[in-house]
Amino acid sequence: DVHNMTGSLNVSGAINLNNGDLIVTDNIGIGTDSPDSQLHVVAAGSPSIRVTDTTNTVTGKFQADNSVGKVGTQTNHSFQLFSNNTTALTIDTSQKVGIGASSPTGKLSIAGASGVQSNIYVDNHAGDQDSANFIFRKSRNTSIGSHTVVQDDDDLGSILFQGSDGNSYETGAQIVAEVDGTPGDGDMPGRLVFKTTADGASSASERIRITNAGLVGIGTGAPQA
């Protein structure tokens, strides 16, 4: 049976529907008598909406929590964002992010079926000489955001160029930035090391080094002036 009602319905307690649908053609307010959207939930204690699939006990959650808004999974399952009914972004249970990659292998994995789909563009539109930057940072402190001075020969960042050998990805070339001396307050001596992998080798070897003094070594790790 279908029962129609016009106007407002104020409920204190629970509504149990054993069978059939509840059809509402106006806004629903939970914790508010003046909802301004199709579903409006208001509460002082981190109100949330949860949806659970009992097949694998997956629970998705949307929550307003004090000073932040949250959306994701409450259970040990990945979270995905969709676009055009296709997965656009995946966050797995280790908080790794995949764009076009449903099983991300690093903190951020980007995958595409063509070069354009895998490209990363960093644009800067400013009326000055500044440009966009990729910044690699290293601290020996194990707490995120905290500082402990790095040491001579520490890696500051590297770029690896890899290709598939049919079974796994192997490194063909690498550029590494390293500490080249003793750092101090406002002082970070550095060097660049360029590596390539020889045919038949299993790892990349140093080919060129640029020291903190600007000396260039080809085939030597200790270039002289």
N, C-alpha and C positions, 0 to 999 in steps of 0.2 A: 504493500500500500504506500501511497505517496500522500504526505500531509503537508500542506502549505501554510506558511505563517508570514505575515508582514509585520514590520516594526522590529523592535529589539527583543532579544531573549537574554536575560541575565540569569546565570546559573551559579549557585554556590554548592560545591561538591562535584560529583562526577556525573557524566552522561554515558550510559552503557547502550551500545547498539549491538544487539545479538546477531541481526541479519540486516542486509540492505545497506544503502548508502546514506550519508548525511550530505545534503546538497545545500550549500550556502551561496547566495548570489550577491552578498555584500561582504563587508569586512568582518574579520573575527579578531576579537581582542582577548588576550589572556593576561590578566593582571591590570587591565585598563578598560574603562568603559567608553573610550573615545579612540578606537583604532583608526589609524590613518593609512593603512595598507591592507591587502587581502588577509595577511596574518601578522598581527602585532603582539609581541610578547614583552611584558614589562615586569621587572622584579628588581629588588635591591641586591640580591645575592647571586650574581653571575647567571642571569637567565640563559637558557639554551634550548635548542631543538635537536632531538636525537632521532635518527632513523636506523633501525636494525634489520638486517637480513638474517633470518634464523638458520639459513642453510649452512653458513660457515661462521655465524655469530659476528658478522661485520657490522660495526656501529659507526655511522657518520655523525658528526656533531657540528652545529653552528652555535656560537656562543659570544655574548658580550661579557667580558670579564674585566671589571674595574676600569682600567684605562686603555684596554686593547680589545679589538674584535678578533675572534678566532674561528677558523673553519678547517675541518680535517677529519681524521679518524680517531676515535677514542680507544679502539681495540688495536691489536698488533697486526695492522694491515696497511697497505700502501694507500696513498691519497692521490687522486687524479683530477685534473681540470680538462674539460671537454670544449672543443670548438667545432661546429658543424658536425656534431655527433661523432667526432674523432678525438682520441686522446691527444691533447696538446702538451701536457706537462704531468710528470709523475714525481711524487715524493715518496720514497720507500720508507721502510720502518727504521732505517738508520739515518734518515733525514738527508739522503742523497737525492739530488734533483736531476731529473732527466727531461730534456726537451726533445721530443721525437724519439726518446729512448725509454722504453717501459721498464728496463732493468739497468739503471745507471750504475756505472762502475767507479765513478769518482764523485767528489762533492758536487760537481756539475758535469753532466754528460750531454752532448748535443749530437744528434744523429739525423741524417737526411738522405734521401735517395738521389740527390744530385748536389753539385757544388754549391749552387745558389741556396738550396735548402739547408746546407750546413754552414753557411757563411756567418760570420759575426761582424756586424758593423758598429763602430763606435764613432758617432758624429759629434762634432763640436761646431756650433754656430755662434760665434762671438766676434765682435769687432775689435779684436786684439790679436797678439802674436801667440797666445796660448793654444795648445792642441789637446786632443783627448789622449788619455794615457792608460796603459796597463801597468799596474804597480804590484810588484812582488815584495813582500816584507817578511823579515825573519827576526824572531826573538827567541832566546834560549829559555825564557820563562814558560812554564807549562800551563799557566793560567791565561786564557784568551783575554787580550787587551792589556796585559801586563808586560813590563820590560825587564829583560836581563841581557846584558851586553853579549853580542856574538863574539866569536873567536876567529883568529887567523885560520884560513882554509875552509871555513864554513861555507856551504852553498847558500846563496841569497835567493836564487831562483833559477829555473832552467826551462828551456823549450825543447821538447823531444818531437822528432819527426818519425812516424812509424808507418809501416806497411804490413799487410797481411802476407804471411808465408804459406797460406793455405790452411793453417791450423791455429795460429795465434798472431798477434801483432808484435813485430820486432822493430827495434830502433835502427834507423839508417843514418841519422845525423842528430846532433844535439848542440845546443848553445847553452853554456852555463855561466852564471855570474857568481863569483866567489869573493870572500873577504881576502884581501891581499896585504896583510900587515896587522898591526895591533890597533883596534878601534879605540876611540876615546870620545868624550862628550863633544858632539858636533863634528866628529871625524870618522869617516867610514871609507878606508882605502879599499879599492876593489879592482878586480881583473875580469876579463872575459876570456872564456875558453871555447874554442870551436872544435867539435869532434865529428868524425865520420866513421862508418863501419866498413872495413875492408871486405871484399868478396870472400866468403867462406868463414868470416869471423863471427863470433857470437855476441860481441859488444862493440860499442864505439870507442875509438881511441883519439887522443888529443892530436890535432894537426896544427892549430894556430893558437897563440896566447898573446893577449894584450895586457901588460902589467899596469899597476897603479901609476907608474911613471910614464906610461905611454909607449913603452918599448914593445916591439913586436917580435915574437919568436915563431919561426916556422920549423917544426920538427924538433924544437927544443923548449923545455919548460923554464929555462933560465936565460932569457935573452939579455945580451950586453949592449951597452950604449956604443 
